[in-house]
């Protein structure tokens, strides 16, 4: 088990060793390569799926339509929430 101490270090009791929270190994492991770029804002995203979803903001496209009314949504989760609360559909 790794324990956080107050001096911004991680202590591992099984090895008896501690190291700073900003140690290069931790920083390198958590680094995310963002190679997908929005052409509008030059925003960098980590996957093509995230870029595709982000681009819906610029196009105004809302591909998830409610089957019971004229509302459309950019995200399927928002449509599910709408169906649950507005149309009382589980």
FENLIN-V948643 format. One record per helix or strand. SS is the DSSP state (A for helix, B for strand). FROM is the first residue (numbers start at 1). TO is the last residue. If there is no record, write none. Layout:
ss: [SS & SS]
from: [FROM & FROM]
to: [TO & TO]
This chain:
ss: [B & B & B & A & B & B & A & B & B & A]
from: [2 & 9 & 17 & 24 & 36 & 44 & 48 & 64 & 72 & 76]
to: [4 & 12 & 20 & 30 & 37 & 45 & 59 & 65 & 73 & 85]
